[in-house]
Amino acid sequence: MHKYGDCSFCGGEVKEEKVELDYRYQGKLFIFQNVPSGVCQQCGEKYLPAKVAKEIEHRIQTKQKWDKTISVPVDVLPEEVAV
């Protein structure tokens, strides 16, 4: 188990939990499940240990066959909404 300090955003306590992580890399969205991560109990900010972050990047760069693939709806708001 990784030792986490207090949250750098709100100062809350950070505890290790298994989370689902959305990770964007080179314009693609990857979803990882069962990821050990520090989660702030106050604001929800997530912290990845370096070992976990390196493993995720390694899998994105080398994995040939993924466990699952899902379809994700995408919508683009018109310019007049963004103003």
N, C-alpha and C positions, 0 to 999 in steps of 0.2 A: 504494500500500500504506500502510495506517495504522500509525503508530508506537504501540506499547503499552508501558506501564511494567510493573513486576512485579505479580503477583497481589496484590490487597488482602486476600485471605483467608489465603494460606499463604506468600506471598513468592516463589513459583515464577516461572519464565520464561514469558511470554505470547507466543505466536506466532500469526500470522494463518493461519487455515484456512478452508475452505469447509465449512459445517456444515448440518445439518437443524435447524430451529428450530421448536419448539412454542410458540405464542403465544396466550394467552387474552385475549379482548377482549369485554366486555359479555356474559359467559356463553357465548361461543362459542369453539371451539378452531380455530385456523388453523395450518396447517403450511406452512412456507416451506423450500424446498430451495435449495442452492447459495448460502448466505448467508455473505458475508465477515464473519468474527468473530475476535476474539482468544480463544485457548483456552490456559488454563494447562496447561503440560506436566506439572505435578505433581499438581494436584487436579481438573483438568477444568473449572473455572469458565469461563464464557463472558462475553465483553465485546463489546457492539455499539458501533461508532462511531456518533456522533449522526446522521450522514447516512443510515446504514443503518436505524437505528431510526425516523427520520422517514419514510423511504420505505415501510417496512413498515406504519406507521400510516396513511399516505396510501392505500396499496393496499387495506387493510381497509375504509377509509371510502368509497372511490370505485369499486373494481373491481366490475363488473357480472357478468362471466363468469369463473369460475376455471378453471384448467387441468385440475384433477382434483378429484373429491370421493370421499371414502372413508367407509366405515361404521366406527364405533368402538364396541366393546363397553363397556358401563358396568355396574358392579355396586356395590351399596350394602351395606356390612357392617352386621349387626344391632348394636344398642346394647350388648348384653352382650359383644361382642368388643372394643368400644372402651373398656370400663372397665378 
